[in-house]
Each structure stands twice: as structure tokens, then as C-alpha cells.
Amino acid sequence: MARDSSLCYLPKRPPVDIEFQDLTYTVPQGRKGSKLILRSVNGEFKSGQLHAILGPSGAGKSTLLNILAGYKCRDVTGSILINGKQRNLKHFLKISRYIMQEDMIQPMLTVEEAMLVAANLKLERDMPKAGKLKIIDEILDLLRLTRTKKTQTNALSGGERKRLSIALELINNPPVIFLDEPTTGLDDLSCSQCISLLKKIAEGGRTVICSVHTPSARLFSVFDNVYIISSGQCVYQGYGPEVVPFLSGIGIECPKHYNPADFVMELCCNEYGDHQDRLVSVIDNGKRAYSQKPKEETLCDVNLGSGIASITEHVPMEINTMKSVEYETSWIRQFYILVMRMWLQMWRDKCYLMLRVVIYIVVGAMVGTIYLDMGQDASKTIFNFGFYFCCLIFFMYIPMMPVLLQFPKEIQLVKREHFNKWYRLSAYFSALTVSTIPIQIILGSIFVILVYILTGQPLEIQRLVMFYVVCIITSVISESLGLMIGSILNIVNAMFVGPVAAVPFMLLAVYGFGSGYDTIPTLIKVAMYFSYLRYSLEALIHAMLKDREKLVCPETEEYCLYNDLDYFVREMGMGNIIYWHNILVLVFIFLVFRGGSYYLLRQRLMPNRTSLAIQYIGRFVKSHMGLTR
Ligand SMILES: Nc1ncnc2c1ncn2[C@@H]1O[C@H](COP(=O)(O)OP(=O)(O)OP(=O)(O)O)[C@@H](O)[C@H]1O
């Protein structure tokens, strides 16, 4: 029975019917030309129904779903109609949600917190918190997640994770929901519960389309409409159980007591001979539907529990006339919510936080012990120089490595949330920048104070601050370099490329020291301008060694060549360096690297024409150099 009062705060949405005609999808395949994945398929998915896209592995189910959801648009021809009108992708994305196969969920939050973040981002700001909590409770109740409200998302079972990923997208009542294989990895019972829930969601007036692997005979009848695809063509469209009479009508008999879904899959795999062309032509490649589900049909054998109240206005409404805001909340609110979420996750991940603190302390203590008291020792000036360089290498690698490991994974989550219109990418990226800098500053302070004291550097506040500023800027630039690499590569490649990419920066930072700047070849001089480590090293040397009193040579030494530190600085070719100039250059490099990582992330998620052109050129070059299979 419908609960009239439920979800009463949610925005009203129009019912949405989706129709597609002559959809063809081709992917280029090197020298071999191209591969046809979808071949002029047609079909219709009506609102208020649960639709299943079925087919053997590799038939093109996910591809069709991706195209209909607007996730894949390149290399697609044909038309997609929404309520009879040509689809406007921008508008369509505002009303549809896509739950991808990898049910990635933000870690370190409880189910309730994850839902509250989604509600804060996706529901109107003026809605009182009590209203949001009521909606959350009802959705959790609907998806049988109430008992897991206080459980951290990391601890959820596979089925619960799937249901939570659906719950997160239900929050602002989308009229269209796409799900890529929501039942994969679930046992029979969870699978049946999941489909039943989707059915209830569809009955509320939404269009629910999911791709599924062979369902049981019982579940096969739960779907209002099944769309069977084989080798990129439609071989059946209509009510599931009707597939048996359909096949019988063309002389193909499904054995008695056989699961019709299994039989159709075997048929698609040519287990009973090649019937593909016949099936495609009878159903006209999806232009015709064989049958509709009888209206009076009840789902008595699947326990659906109490029904969900319809939360859509069943009044035909044109999608383009819907409220045209892209996001329910302002940029600044999105930024605030995301910063809070990131800090909470960082704080909850105590193990990782402690590990980072320990690394900064242990490495700081090691470095400090190795270079113990060398800061004031005239015979150890070269060693002291090595210490400065060592600090910079630390601040280059340590902040970059976790980013290379985490960011490529995080992108998958951002992709889902951003595609489903939770927030603007710029709000996410700014929140990421702001949330990571304080921890970098705190950890950096631990290391700097430790090594500064242990190595006996001059106890002057000004020099300490200058030393600290260089170290922190170097660390945030390195973090940005990690973000740039992580934006374009997967974890494995990023972990390889990151450390390798850092090597030229190090080499160029120390190139030519001691032998005079004039002896350096012009090309290398130019390359040196691109090494941020060089600017850091120069600034560090200047901050720590310039205008110091002559050091006292220990009695054990006969002669100390570099007791005059100004002389040493001149010898290193850094006599004319101005500290603040180098700091300005480092800040500029930081901004360029951060901007670059934002640009690359944006291109990864929403490629513009330039990056599409670059991708095409890349593919062309690869195919003509025989780099593709
Ligand atoms: N970018 C691509 N390049 C080459 N082939 C591709 C590409 N994308 C998809 N394909 C091919 O298209 C076919 C359909 O892929 P799709 O992922 O849609 O299949 P599916 O029916 O969802 O399979 P599964 O059930 O195994 O997930 C597969 O043969 C796949 O290898």
C-alpha cells in the first residue's frame, strides 16, 4: 500500500519514456578498421516499468546502457527520444542517474552519513534537516538498510553496498535510473531482493533500466519488459515469460521445465544452431515489442513488502521545461560539504593518519641523526648542502606517493558522483586542495622542526621560517605533480611514472653545482628552469647559508675550505639568488601544476574537442605504428 505522506518533501518529477532508433556504435580498431558493437538497434523503455537488458557476455548490454545513460556519446549514431522528443543530453543528465557496476562508495563514513552528504548536496538547501532525515529514513527503509544505518560503508556486505549505491541516487527522486548489472556478485536471495526493490522503485513512476546476466525463471517474470541483445542486435523485446510462445511461434521450442532466460542465452550463443538473423528480423531489431506485461499481473511469488509511494507527478511534462538548475546547491555549499566529508574521512582513517605521522617522525629522526650537528660545522659544509637536498627529496617523494596510489581510485568515485550531478568538478577539486594542505602543513612541521634541531641549523626564527616555507611549497608542488599523473594514468602506471618523472627534476636541480654556471650547455640551462627542485634548493641554500658569520673550524681539522658560507654560496653559483624571487616562481609552478591537474581531471571526465582530437591522433598513430592489437 502506498504511504501517502512519504517522501513528501521531494521535488516532483515527470514520467520519462525513452525510445531509441537505429543506434549504432562502432569502435576503431587499429589497422583492422573498426568494430561494430551495436548494429542499428531500436527499442522503447516506458516509465513506471522495470526493464532488463539481457544477453550473453559481450553482447553489448553495458554499451547500450552507457549510451542510453549518456555516459558514452562518441562514435554513436542513431537517435534517442525522450517523451517523443530528441534527447537533449544536458537536460537528460539532470533527470537520470546511473549506478555503475563497480559499486564504489565513499569509505570511512557510516551509511547514514553517506546518505546525509548526498542529501545535503542533492536536495534544496532550504529543506530542514528533519525533512532530509525523514527522506533518508524512508529510503533506507525501502532498501532494507535501516539496520546498517550506523555501519561504516567499508563494513557493508556486497548486497548492502549495491543497495546503498541505489539509495544514494534515489535521494533526489530521479525519474530515470540506469543500473549496470546490479545483481552481479549477489547470492540468489540478495539478487531476488535487489530486483524486487528495483521493481518497487519503478512502480513509483520511474523508468528503471538495468542490465542483468541470466536471471532465474522466477525473476524473469518480475521484469515488466526484457530487451534481449545478441551480437549487438535486438532478438526479443517484450514481457519475459512471453519469450517462450514467441520462440515457439517461429519454430524454436523451449524444453519444458527449462528456465526460459537460460534457453534464450544458449540460443544467442548458437547452441541450437544459428537463429540470430531470423530472431532479429521477426522483432525488427527492436522496432516491435512482442508483448506487453498483462496489467493485472501480480507478483505474488516475490515478496515485495509494502509499496513505495509514488513520488512522481503522473502528468506528462516536457523535460526541457523542468527547473533548469544544474545543481541544487551553490558552489560554495558543495565546496563546504566536500571539505567536511574529506576531513571526516581523513580523521576516521586513523591507521593511515598515524602511519603518516610515524613516517615523518622516523624519517625526520633518521635524517637528523645522519646529519647530526653538521649545520654549524665548518668542515661539514658540503654534507650540510647534502642535508638540504635530502630534505627536498623527502618533500618531493613522500607527499607524492600516496596521491599516486589513491587518486586514480578516487577518480572512479568522483566520476560517478559528478556524472550523477552531485557537485561541480571545480568544487570537488578546490575542496581536495583545501582539505589536504592543512595536514601537509602539520606533517611538514613535525619533520622540519625535528631535522632543524638535530642537524644544528642556526636558531634564528627568520631562517627557520624560510626553510619551512620552501619545504612546504615543495611538498604541495609534488602533491600536485602526483595529481597530474594520477589524473591521466591508472594506479599501476602512475606508480611507475611518478617516481621516474621525479628523477629529471632532481638531476636538473643539482646539475653543474661546483663547476660554474657558465660551463653548463644552453639546452640544459633551459631545462633547469623547469625544475622546481632547483628553485627550492637555491631558496633553501640562500635562506640557510647567506649572510652567516664565518664558521669555526674544529680543532681536529687542519683546514676548512668552506668556513665562509657566503664564499660557498658563490662557488655554487648562487650568489645572485633572491629568496623571494624563487618563492614567487615556486608559487607560480604550484598554481600551474594545480591548474594542470584540474584540467587533466576535467578532460578525463568530460573531454573537450581538443582532447578528443588528441585522443584520435593518439589512436591513429598507435594503429599506424602497429601498437594496437
Ligand atoms: N572500446 C572498445 N574497444 C573494443 N571493443 C570494445 C570496446 N568497448 C566494448 N567493446 C566490445 O564490445 C562488446 C560488448 O561489450 P559490453 O561491455 O557492452 O558487453 P556486455 O554485454 O555488457 O558483456 P558482459 O556481460 O560480459 O559485461 C564486447 O565484445 C567488447 O569487447
Ligand as a Chemical Component Dictionary entry (heavy atoms), coordinates in Angstrom:
data_LIG
# 
_chem_comp.id                   LIG 
_chem_comp.type                 NON-POLYMER 
_chem_comp.pdbx_formal_charge   0 
_chem_comp.three_letter_code    LIG 
# 
loop_
_chem_comp_atom.comp_id 
_chem_comp_atom.atom_id 
_chem_comp_atom.alt_atom_id 
_chem_comp_atom.type_symbol 
_chem_comp_atom.charge 
_chem_comp_atom.model_Cartn_x 
_chem_comp_atom.model_Cartn_y 
_chem_comp_atom.model_Cartn_z 
_chem_comp_atom.pdbx_ordinal 
LIG N1  N1  N 0 36.471 0.342  -26.593 1  
LIG C1  C1  C 0 36.297 -0.870 -27.081 2  
LIG N2  N2  N 0 37.169 -1.415 -27.962 3  
LIG C2  C2  C 0 36.986 -2.639 -28.475 4  
LIG N3  N3  N 0 35.947 -3.433 -28.162 5  
LIG C3  C3  C 0 35.047 -2.949 -27.289 6  
LIG C4  C4  C 0 35.155 -1.655 -26.702 7  
LIG N4  N4  N 0 34.107 -1.462 -25.881 8  
LIG C5  C5  C 0 33.366 -2.580 -25.938 9  
LIG N5  N5  N 0 33.938 -3.474 -26.773 10 
LIG C6  C6  C 0 33.432 -4.808 -27.124 11 
LIG O1  O1  O 0 32.047 -4.685 -27.300 12 
LIG C7  C7  C 0 31.400 -5.864 -26.906 13 
LIG C8  C8  C 0 30.249 -5.517 -25.977 14 
LIG O2  O2  O 0 30.780 -5.054 -24.754 15 
LIG P1  P1  P 0 29.831 -4.846 -23.492 16 
LIG O3  O3  O 0 30.690 -4.427 -22.349 17 
LIG O4  O4  O 0 28.737 -3.946 -23.878 18 
LIG O5  O5  O 0 29.291 -6.318 -23.299 19 
LIG P2  P2  P 0 28.292 -6.878 -22.210 20 
LIG O6  O6  O 0 27.162 -7.468 -22.955 21 
LIG O7  O7  O 0 27.965 -5.856 -21.198 22 
LIG O8  O8  O 0 29.178 -8.033 -21.616 23 
LIG P3  P3  P 0 29.327 -8.539 -20.094 24 
LIG O9  O9  O 0 28.026 -9.168 -19.744 25 
LIG O10 O10 O 0 30.412 -9.558 -20.189 26 
LIG O11 O11 O 0 29.683 -7.359 -19.250 27 
LIG C9  C9  C 0 32.452 -6.750 -26.283 28 
LIG O12 O12 O 0 32.835 -7.722 -27.221 29 
LIG C10 C10 C 0 33.600 -5.819 -26.016 30 
LIG O13 O13 O 0 34.818 -6.484 -26.124 31 
# 
loop_
_chem_comp_bond.comp_id 
_chem_comp_bond.atom_id_1 
_chem_comp_bond.atom_id_2 
_chem_comp_bond.value_order 
_chem_comp_bond.pdbx_ordinal 
LIG N1  C1  SING 1  
LIG C1  N2  SING 2  
LIG C1  C4  DOUB 3  
LIG N2  C2  DOUB 4  
LIG C2  N3  SING 5  
LIG N3  C3  DOUB 6  
LIG C3  C4  SING 7  
LIG C3  N5  SING 8  
LIG C4  N4  SING 9  
LIG N4  C5  DOUB 10 
LIG C5  N5  SING 11 
LIG N5  C6  SING 12 
LIG C6  O1  SING 13 
LIG C6  C10 SING 14 
LIG O1  C7  SING 15 
LIG C7  C8  SING 16 
LIG C7  C9  SING 17 
LIG C8  O2  SING 18 
LIG O2  P1  SING 19 
LIG P1  O3  DOUB 20 
LIG P1  O4  SING 21 
LIG P1  O5  SING 22 
LIG O5  P2  SING 23 
LIG P2  O6  DOUB 24 
LIG P2  O7  SING 25 
LIG P2  O8  SING 26 
LIG O8  P3  SING 27 
LIG P3  O9  DOUB 28 
LIG P3  O10 SING 29 
LIG P3  O11 SING 30 
LIG C9  O12 SING 31 
LIG C9  C10 SING 32 
LIG C10 O13 SING 33 
# 
